[in-house]
């Protein structure tokens, strides 16, 4: 009945965000910033902003990737 949790190591998080960053580079070339929803998206958004060299922003714009 409960939700099954899956725990990831930081190495797994790093590898998975590398994969996501590669997909973003290929499929979303017009993304110019990243925003992370505070309840779950903030940490991966900051990691991706570093990996992609894009600014993390506090407001969503027309070409902002929302995580």
PyMOL Python script that loads the backbone (N, CA, C, O; Angstrom):
from pymol import cmd

cmd.read_pdbstr("""\
ATOM      1  N   UNK A   1       0.810  -1.188   0.000  1.00  0.00           N
ATOM      2  CA  UNK A   1       0.000   0.000   0.000  1.00  0.00           C
ATOM      3  C   UNK A   1       0.861   1.262   0.000  1.00  0.00           C
ATOM      4  O   UNK A   1       0.491   2.258  -0.622  1.00  0.00           O
ATOM      5  N   UNK A   2       1.996   1.235   0.685  1.00  0.00           N
ATOM      6  CA  UNK A   2       2.867   2.398   0.740  1.00  0.00           C
ATOM      7  C   UNK A   2       3.730   2.512  -0.503  1.00  0.00           C
ATOM      8  O   UNK A   2       3.815   1.590  -1.314  1.00  0.00           O
ATOM      9  N   UNK A   3       4.351   3.640  -0.627  1.00  0.00           N
ATOM     10  CA  UNK A   3       5.243   3.896  -1.756  1.00  0.00           C
ATOM     11  C   UNK A   3       6.593   3.248  -1.466  1.00  0.00           C
ATOM     12  O   UNK A   3       7.159   3.426  -0.387  1.00  0.00           O
ATOM     13  N   UNK A   4       7.099   2.499  -2.432  1.00  0.00           N
ATOM     14  CA  UNK A   4       8.405   1.874  -2.284  1.00  0.00           C
ATOM     15  C   UNK A   4       9.475   2.904  -2.601  1.00  0.00           C
ATOM     16  O   UNK A   4       9.466   3.498  -3.679  1.00  0.00           O
ATOM     17  N   UNK A   5      10.387   3.116  -1.682  1.00  0.00           N
ATOM     18  CA  UNK A   5      11.455   4.089  -1.870  1.00  0.00           C
ATOM     19  C   UNK A   5      12.678   3.409  -2.469  1.00  0.00           C
ATOM     20  O   UNK A   5      12.972   2.246  -2.195  1.00  0.00           O
ATOM     21  N   UNK A   6      13.373   4.173  -3.292  1.00  0.00           N
ATOM     22  CA  UNK A   6      14.634   3.696  -3.842  1.00  0.00           C
ATOM     23  C   UNK A   6      15.695   4.724  -3.490  1.00  0.00           C
ATOM     24  O   UNK A   6      15.554   5.905  -3.810  1.00  0.00           O
ATOM     25  N   UNK A   7      16.745   4.283  -2.840  1.00  0.00           N
ATOM     26  CA  UNK A   7      17.816   5.168  -2.418  1.00  0.00           C
ATOM     27  C   UNK A   7      18.951   5.125  -3.436  1.00  0.00           C
ATOM     28  O   UNK A   7      19.326   4.054  -3.913  1.00  0.00           O
ATOM     29  N   UNK A   8      19.494   6.297  -3.765  1.00  0.00           N
ATOM     30  CA  UNK A   8      20.584   6.404  -4.719  1.00  0.00           C
ATOM     31  C   UNK A   8      21.830   6.931  -4.031  1.00  0.00           C
ATOM     32  O   UNK A   8      21.754   7.749  -3.114  1.00  0.00           O
ATOM     33  N   UNK A   9      22.974   6.451  -4.487  1.00  0.00           N
ATOM     34  CA  UNK A   9      24.235   7.014  -4.003  1.00  0.00           C
ATOM     35  C   UNK A   9      24.492   8.305  -4.781  1.00  0.00           C
ATOM     36  O   UNK A   9      23.865   8.548  -5.813  1.00  0.00           O
ATOM     37  N   UNK A  10      25.417   9.132  -4.284  1.00  0.00           N
ATOM     38  CA  UNK A  10      25.762  10.353  -5.018  1.00  0.00           C
ATOM     39  C   UNK A  10      26.389  10.015  -6.355  1.00  0.00           C
ATOM     40  O   UNK A  10      26.230  10.770  -7.315  1.00  0.00           O
ATOM     41  N   UNK A  11      27.102   8.890  -6.443  1.00  0.00           N
ATOM     42  CA  UNK A  11      27.676   8.462  -7.711  1.00  0.00           C
ATOM     43  C   UNK A  11      26.580   8.147  -8.721  1.00  0.00           C
ATOM     44  O   UNK A  11      26.707   8.480  -9.899  1.00  0.00           O
ATOM     45  N   UNK A  12      25.511   7.511  -8.269  1.00  0.00           N
ATOM     46  CA  UNK A  12      24.388   7.213  -9.147  1.00  0.00           C
ATOM     47  C   UNK A  12      23.679   8.496  -9.579  1.00  0.00           C
ATOM     48  O   UNK A  12      23.298   8.632 -10.742  1.00  0.00           O
ATOM     49  N   UNK A  13      23.502   9.428  -8.656  1.00  0.00           N
ATOM     50  CA  UNK A  13      22.884  10.719  -8.985  1.00  0.00           C
ATOM     51  C   UNK A  13      23.731  11.431 -10.031  1.00  0.00           C
ATOM     52  O   UNK A  13      23.197  11.974 -10.998  1.00  0.00           O
ATOM     53  N   UNK A  14      25.039  11.430  -9.845  1.00  0.00           N
ATOM     54  CA  UNK A  14      25.947  12.076 -10.791  1.00  0.00           C
ATOM     55  C   UNK A  14      25.842  11.439 -12.174  1.00  0.00           C
ATOM     56  O   UNK A  14      25.769  12.149 -13.178  1.00  0.00           O
ATOM     57  N   UNK A  15      25.833  10.133 -12.235  1.00  0.00           N
ATOM     58  CA  UNK A  15      25.727   9.421 -13.503  1.00  0.00           C
ATOM     59  C   UNK A  15      24.386   9.687 -14.184  1.00  0.00           C
ATOM     60  O   UNK A  15      24.338   9.937 -15.389  1.00  0.00           O
ATOM     61  N   UNK A  16      23.313   9.634 -13.425  1.00  0.00           N
ATOM     62  CA  UNK A  16      21.986   9.869 -13.992  1.00  0.00           C
ATOM     63  C   UNK A  16      21.821  11.302 -14.494  1.00  0.00           C
ATOM     64  O   UNK A  16      21.212  11.527 -15.540  1.00  0.00           O
ATOM     65  N   UNK A  17      22.356  12.265 -13.758  1.00  0.00           N
ATOM     66  CA  UNK A  17      22.261  13.652 -14.222  1.00  0.00           C
ATOM     67  C   UNK A  17      23.171  13.897 -15.433  1.00  0.00           C
ATOM     68  O   UNK A  17      22.872  14.762 -16.257  1.00  0.00           O
ATOM     69  N   UNK A  18      24.269  13.153 -15.551  1.00  0.00           N
ATOM     70  CA  UNK A  18      25.081  13.217 -16.779  1.00  0.00           C
ATOM     71  C   UNK A  18      24.244  12.772 -17.979  1.00  0.00           C
ATOM     72  O   UNK A  18      24.267  13.409 -19.032  1.00  0.00           O
ATOM     73  N   UNK A  19      23.504  11.672 -17.808  1.00  0.00           N
ATOM     74  CA  UNK A  19      22.648  11.165 -18.884  1.00  0.00           C
ATOM     75  C   UNK A  19      21.572  12.183 -19.257  1.00  0.00           C
ATOM     76  O   UNK A  19      21.325  12.425 -20.439  1.00  0.00           O
ATOM     77  N   UNK A  20      20.940  12.771 -18.259  1.00  0.00           N
ATOM     78  CA  UNK A  20      19.892  13.765 -18.512  1.00  0.00           C
ATOM     79  C   UNK A  20      20.484  14.989 -19.198  1.00  0.00           C
ATOM     80  O   UNK A  20      19.888  15.521 -20.135  1.00  0.00           O
ATOM     81  N   UNK A  21      21.647  15.439 -18.744  1.00  0.00           N
ATOM     82  CA  UNK A  21      22.302  16.606 -19.358  1.00  0.00           C
ATOM     83  C   UNK A  21      22.597  16.345 -20.828  1.00  0.00           C
ATOM     84  O   UNK A  21      22.415  17.234 -21.660  1.00  0.00           O
ATOM     85  N   UNK A  22      23.046  15.147 -21.159  1.00  0.00           N
ATOM     86  CA  UNK A  22      23.315  14.797 -22.558  1.00  0.00           C
ATOM     87  C   UNK A  22      22.043  14.861 -23.392  1.00  0.00           C
ATOM     88  O   UNK A  22      22.059  15.373 -24.511  1.00  0.00           O
ATOM     89  N   UNK A  23      20.947  14.347 -22.858  1.00  0.00           N
ATOM     90  CA  UNK A  23      19.670  14.388 -23.571  1.00  0.00           C
ATOM     91  C   UNK A  23      19.186  15.821 -23.762  1.00  0.00           C
ATOM     92  O   UNK A  23      18.661  16.165 -24.821  1.00  0.00           O
ATOM     93  N   UNK A  24      19.359  16.652 -22.744  1.00  0.00           N
ATOM     94  CA  UNK A  24      18.944  18.054 -22.840  1.00  0.00           C
ATOM     95  C   UNK A  24      19.736  18.754 -23.933  1.00  0.00           C
ATOM     96  O   UNK A  24      19.166  19.496 -24.732  1.00  0.00           O
ATOM     97  N   UNK A  25      21.050  18.525 -23.975  1.00  0.00           N
ATOM     98  CA  UNK A  25      21.895  19.149 -25.013  1.00  0.00           C
ATOM     99  C   UNK A  25      21.438  18.767 -26.420  1.00  0.00           C
ATOM    100  O   UNK A  25      21.465  19.594 -27.331  1.00  0.00           O
ATOM    101  N   UNK A  26      21.023  17.522 -26.592  1.00  0.00           N
ATOM    102  CA  UNK A  26      20.607  17.040 -27.908  1.00  0.00           C
ATOM    103  C   UNK A  26      19.207  17.495 -28.297  1.00  0.00           C
ATOM    104  O   UNK A  26      18.975  17.859 -29.449  1.00  0.00           O
ATOM    105  N   UNK A  27      18.279  17.479 -27.357  1.00  0.00           N
ATOM    106  CA  UNK A  27      16.867  17.665 -27.685  1.00  0.00           C
ATOM    107  C   UNK A  27      16.301  19.051 -27.384  1.00  0.00           C
ATOM    108  O   UNK A  27      15.266  19.420 -27.939  1.00  0.00           O
ATOM    109  N   UNK A  28      16.950  19.820 -26.525  1.00  0.00           N
ATOM    110  CA  UNK A  28      16.408  21.114 -26.118  1.00  0.00           C
ATOM    111  C   UNK A  28      17.479  22.191 -26.251  1.00  0.00           C
ATOM    112  O   UNK A  28      17.954  22.733 -25.252  1.00  0.00           O
ATOM    113  N   UNK A  29      17.848  22.491 -27.468  1.00  0.00           N
ATOM    114  CA  UNK A  29      18.952  23.419 -27.737  1.00  0.00           C
ATOM    115  C   UNK A  29      18.633  24.870 -27.383  1.00  0.00           C
ATOM    116  O   UNK A  29      19.548  25.682 -27.249  1.00  0.00           O
ATOM    117  N   UNK A  30      17.345  25.212 -27.230  1.00  0.00           N
ATOM    118  CA  UNK A  30      16.983  26.598 -26.942  1.00  0.00           C
ATOM    119  C   UNK A  30      16.877  26.900 -25.442  1.00  0.00           C
ATOM    120  O   UNK A  30      16.557  28.029 -25.069  1.00  0.00           O
ATOM    121  N   UNK A  31      17.137  25.921 -24.583  1.00  0.00           N
ATOM    122  CA  UNK A  31      17.077  26.154 -23.138  1.00  0.00           C
ATOM    123  C   UNK A  31      18.200  27.110 -22.743  1.00  0.00           C
ATOM    124  O   UNK A  31      19.363  26.887 -23.080  1.00  0.00           O
ATOM    125  N   UNK A  32      17.838  28.185 -22.017  1.00  0.00           N
ATOM    126  CA  UNK A  32      18.857  29.152 -21.612  1.00  0.00           C
ATOM    127  C   UNK A  32      18.957  29.345 -20.098  1.00  0.00           C
ATOM    128  O   UNK A  32      19.793  30.112 -19.620  1.00  0.00           O
ATOM    129  N   UNK A  33      18.101  28.648 -19.349  1.00  0.00           N
ATOM    130  CA  UNK A  33      18.154  28.721 -17.886  1.00  0.00           C
ATOM    131  C   UNK A  33      17.400  27.536 -17.298  1.00  0.00           C
ATOM    132  O   UNK A  33      16.663  26.839 -17.996  1.00  0.00           O
ATOM    133  N   UNK A  34      17.599  27.324 -16.001  1.00  0.00           N
ATOM    134  CA  UNK A  34      16.971  26.191 -15.315  1.00  0.00           C
ATOM    135  C   UNK A  34      16.326  26.678 -14.024  1.00  0.00           C
ATOM    136  O   UNK A  34      16.891  27.491 -13.294  1.00  0.00           O
ATOM    137  N   UNK A  35      15.123  26.157 -13.762  1.00  0.00           N
ATOM    138  CA  UNK A  35      14.410  26.439 -12.515  1.00  0.00           C
ATOM    139  C   UNK A  35      14.063  25.103 -11.865  1.00  0.00           C
ATOM    140  O   UNK A  35      13.649  24.167 -12.549  1.00  0.00           O
ATOM    141  N   UNK A  36      14.228  25.012 -10.553  1.00  0.00           N
ATOM    142  CA  UNK A  36      13.888  23.790  -9.835  1.00  0.00           C
ATOM    143  C   UNK A  36      12.735  24.008  -8.886  1.00  0.00           C
ATOM    144  O   UNK A  36      12.767  24.921  -8.061  1.00  0.00           O
ATOM    145  N   UNK A  37      11.711  23.172  -8.998  1.00  0.00           N
ATOM    146  CA  UNK A  37      10.586  23.239  -8.073  1.00  0.00           C
ATOM    147  C   UNK A  37      11.110  22.866  -6.694  1.00  0.00           C
ATOM    148  O   UNK A  37      11.742  21.822  -6.534  1.00  0.00           O
ATOM    149  N   UNK A  38      10.852  23.716  -5.687  1.00  0.00           N
ATOM    150  CA  UNK A  38      11.463  23.513  -4.367  1.00  0.00           C
ATOM    151  C   UNK A  38      11.203  22.156  -3.712  1.00  0.00           C
ATOM    152  O   UNK A  38      12.042  21.701  -2.935  1.00  0.00           O
ATOM    153  N   UNK A  39      10.103  21.505  -3.983  1.00  0.00           N
ATOM    154  CA  UNK A  39       9.819  20.230  -3.329  1.00  0.00           C
ATOM    155  C   UNK A  39      10.222  19.054  -4.202  1.00  0.00           C
ATOM    156  O   UNK A  39       9.369  18.276  -4.629  1.00  0.00           O
ATOM    157  N   UNK A  40      11.507  18.921  -4.469  1.00  0.00           N
ATOM    158  CA  UNK A  40      12.007  17.761  -5.198  1.00  0.00           C
ATOM    159  C   UNK A  40      12.833  18.085  -6.424  1.00  0.00           C
ATOM    160  O   UNK A  40      13.632  17.253  -6.856  1.00  0.00           O
ATOM    161  N   UNK A  41      12.672  19.257  -6.997  1.00  0.00           N
ATOM    162  CA  UNK A  41      13.397  19.587  -8.210  1.00  0.00           C
ATOM    163  C   UNK A  41      14.614  20.449  -8.003  1.00  0.00           C
ATOM    164  O   UNK A  41      15.423  20.613  -8.917  1.00  0.00           O
ATOM    165  N   UNK A  42      14.757  21.003  -6.816  1.00  0.00           N
ATOM    166  CA  UNK A  42      15.826  21.963  -6.567  1.00  0.00           C
ATOM    167  C   UNK A  42      17.225  21.348  -6.716  1.00  0.00           C
ATOM    168  O   UNK A  42      18.068  21.896  -7.426  1.00  0.00           O
ATOM    169  N   UNK A  43      17.469  20.238  -6.063  1.00  0.00           N
ATOM    170  CA  UNK A  43      18.810  19.632  -6.111  1.00  0.00           C
ATOM    171  C   UNK A  43      19.181  19.175  -7.520  1.00  0.00           C
ATOM    172  O   UNK A  43      20.267  19.517  -7.988  1.00  0.00           O
ATOM    173  N   UNK A  44      18.324  18.413  -8.224  1.00  0.00           N
ATOM    174  CA  UNK A  44      18.711  18.044  -9.590  1.00  0.00           C
ATOM    175  C   UNK A  44      18.826  19.246 -10.520  1.00  0.00           C
ATOM    176  O   UNK A  44      19.642  19.231 -11.442  1.00  0.00           O
ATOM    177  N   UNK A  45      18.025  20.286 -10.296  1.00  0.00           N
ATOM    178  CA  UNK A  45      18.114  21.481 -11.142  1.00  0.00           C
ATOM    179  C   UNK A  45      19.454  22.187 -10.966  1.00  0.00           C
ATOM    180  O   UNK A  45      20.053  22.629 -11.947  1.00  0.00           O
ATOM    181  N   UNK A  46      19.923  22.295  -9.742  1.00  0.00           N
ATOM    182  CA  UNK A  46      21.212  22.944  -9.492  1.00  0.00           C
ATOM    183  C   UNK A  46      22.343  22.102 -10.091  1.00  0.00           C
ATOM    184  O   UNK A  46      23.267  22.644 -10.697  1.00  0.00           O
ATOM    185  N   UNK A  47      22.270  20.799  -9.924  1.00  0.00           N
ATOM    186  CA  UNK A  47      23.289  19.920 -10.509  1.00  0.00           C
ATOM    187  C   UNK A  47      23.317  20.083 -12.025  1.00  0.00           C
ATOM    188  O   UNK A  47      24.388  20.210 -12.618  1.00  0.00           O
ATOM    189  N   UNK A  48      22.135  20.079 -12.654  1.00  0.00           N
ATOM    190  CA  UNK A  48      22.068  20.220 -14.106  1.00  0.00           C
ATOM    191  C   UNK A  48      22.520  21.598 -14.567  1.00  0.00           C
ATOM    192  O   UNK A  48      23.140  21.725 -15.623  1.00  0.00           O
ATOM    193  N   UNK A  49      22.220  22.622 -13.793  1.00  0.00           N
ATOM    194  CA  UNK A  49      22.668  23.959 -14.192  1.00  0.00           C
ATOM    195  C   UNK A  49      24.195  24.018 -14.232  1.00  0.00           C
ATOM    196  O   UNK A  49      24.770  24.664 -15.108  1.00  0.00           O
ATOM    197  N   UNK A  50      24.846  23.352 -13.294  1.00  0.00           N
ATOM    198  CA  UNK A  50      26.315  23.300 -13.293  1.00  0.00           C
ATOM    199  C   UNK A  50      26.838  22.478 -14.464  1.00  0.00           C
ATOM    200  O   UNK A  50      27.776  22.895 -15.144  1.00  0.00           O
ATOM    201  N   UNK A  51      26.241  21.318 -14.705  1.00  0.00           N
ATOM    202  CA  UNK A  51      26.708  20.443 -15.777  1.00  0.00           C
ATOM    203  C   UNK A  51      26.512  21.076 -17.154  1.00  0.00           C
ATOM    204  O   UNK A  51      27.321  20.864 -18.058  1.00  0.00           O
ATOM    205  N   UNK A  52      25.435  21.853 -17.314  1.00  0.00           N
ATOM    206  CA  UNK A  52      25.125  22.452 -18.608  1.00  0.00           C
ATOM    207  C   UNK A  52      25.679  23.870 -18.760  1.00  0.00           C
ATOM    208  O   UNK A  52      25.638  24.441 -19.850  1.00  0.00           O
ATOM    209  N   UNK A  53      26.192  24.429 -17.679  1.00  0.00           N
ATOM    210  CA  UNK A  53      26.706  25.791 -17.729  1.00  0.00           C
ATOM    211  C   UNK A  53      25.602  26.821 -17.917  1.00  0.00           C
ATOM    212  O   UNK A  53      25.826  27.875 -18.512  1.00  0.00           O
ATOM    213  N   UNK A  54      24.416  26.518 -17.413  1.00  0.00           N
ATOM    214  CA  UNK A  54      23.267  27.417 -17.521  1.00  0.00           C
ATOM    215  C   UNK A  54      22.952  28.014 -16.159  1.00  0.00           C
ATOM    216  O   UNK A  54      23.173  27.371 -15.134  1.00  0.00           O
ATOM    217  N   UNK A  55      22.436  29.241 -16.139  1.00  0.00           N
ATOM    218  CA  UNK A  55      22.109  29.844 -14.846  1.00  0.00           C
ATOM    219  C   UNK A  55      20.874  29.212 -14.218  1.00  0.00           C
ATOM    220  O   UNK A  55      19.917  28.853 -14.904  1.00  0.00           O
ATOM    221  N   UNK A  56      20.922  29.088 -12.894  1.00  0.00           N
ATOM    222  CA  UNK A  56      19.737  28.702 -12.133  1.00  0.00           C
ATOM    223  C   UNK A  56      18.971  29.991 -11.855  1.00  0.00           C
ATOM    224  O   UNK A  56      19.547  30.957 -11.355  1.00  0.00           O
ATOM    225  N   UNK A  57      17.680  30.013 -12.173  1.00  0.00           N
ATOM    226  CA  UNK A  57      16.890  31.235 -12.022  1.00  0.00           C
ATOM    227  C   UNK A  57      15.748  31.023 -11.025  1.00  0.00           C
ATOM    228  O   UNK A  57      15.351  29.894 -10.739  1.00  0.00           O
ATOM    229  N   UNK A  58      15.236  32.131 -10.510  1.00  0.00           N
ATOM    230  CA  UNK A  58      14.134  32.084  -9.538  1.00  0.00           C
ATOM    231  C   UNK A  58      12.786  32.361 -10.163  1.00  0.00           C
ATOM    232  O   UNK A  58      11.773  32.374  -9.462  1.00  0.00           O
ATOM    233  N   UNK A  59      12.749  32.585 -11.471  1.00  0.00           N
ATOM    234  CA  UNK A  59      11.500  32.809 -12.191  1.00  0.00           C
ATOM    235  C   UNK A  59      11.572  32.104 -13.538  1.00  0.00           C
ATOM    236  O   UNK A  59      12.623  32.075 -14.178  1.00  0.00           O
ATOM    237  N   UNK A  60      10.463  31.545 -13.959  1.00  0.00           N
ATOM    238  CA  UNK A  60      10.420  30.796 -15.198  1.00  0.00           C
ATOM    239  C   UNK A  60      10.237  31.751 -16.378  1.00  0.00           C
ATOM    240  O   UNK A  60       9.306  32.557 -16.398  1.00  0.00           O
ATOM    241  N   UNK A  61      11.133  31.650 -17.358  1.00  0.00           N
ATOM    242  CA  UNK A  61      11.051  32.434 -18.582  1.00  0.00           C
ATOM    243  C   UNK A  61      10.639  31.543 -19.742  1.00  0.00           C
ATOM    244  O   UNK A  61      10.368  30.359 -19.543  1.00  0.00           O
ATOM    245  N   UNK A  62      10.586  32.094 -20.956  1.00  0.00           N
ATOM    246  CA  UNK A  62      10.120  31.313 -22.113  1.00  0.00           C
ATOM    247  C   UNK A  62      11.017  30.128 -22.483  1.00  0.00           C
ATOM    248  O   UNK A  62      10.529  29.146 -23.043  1.00  0.00           O
ATOM    249  N   UNK A  63      12.303  30.200 -22.186  1.00  0.00           N
ATOM    250  CA  UNK A  63      13.219  29.104 -22.528  1.00  0.00           C
ATOM    251  C   UNK A  63      13.843  28.472 -21.283  1.00  0.00           C
ATOM    252  O   UNK A  63      14.958  27.955 -21.332  1.00  0.00           O
ATOM    253  N   UNK A  64      13.114  28.521 -20.175  1.00  0.00           N
ATOM    254  CA  UNK A  64      13.578  27.942 -18.926  1.00  0.00           C
ATOM    255  C   UNK A  64      13.150  26.493 -18.826  1.00  0.00           C
ATOM    256  O   UNK A  64      11.985  26.162 -19.043  1.00  0.00           O
ATOM    257  N   UNK A  65      14.095  25.633 -18.497  1.00  0.00           N
ATOM    258  CA  UNK A  65      13.792  24.224 -18.243  1.00  0.00           C
ATOM    259  C   UNK A  65      13.354  24.113 -16.790  1.00  0.00           C
ATOM    260  O   UNK A  65      14.084  24.517 -15.885  1.00  0.00           O
ATOM    261  N   UNK A  66      12.169  23.569 -16.565  1.00  0.00           N
ATOM    262  CA  UNK A  66      11.631  23.408 -15.205  1.00  0.00           C
ATOM    263  C   UNK A  66      11.839  21.970 -14.775  1.00  0.00           C
ATOM    264  O   UNK A  66      11.399  21.039 -15.449  1.00  0.00           O
ATOM    265  N   UNK A  67      12.517  21.792 -13.640  1.00  0.00           N
ATOM    266  CA  UNK A  67      12.792  20.460 -13.091  1.00  0.00           C
ATOM    267  C   UNK A  67      11.918  20.277 -11.861  1.00  0.00           C
ATOM    268  O   UNK A  67      11.969  19.228 -11.219  1.00  0.00           O
TER     269      UNK A  67
END
""", "prot")
cmd.dss("prot")
cmd.show_as("cartoon", "prot")
cmd.util.cbc("prot")
cmd.orient("prot")
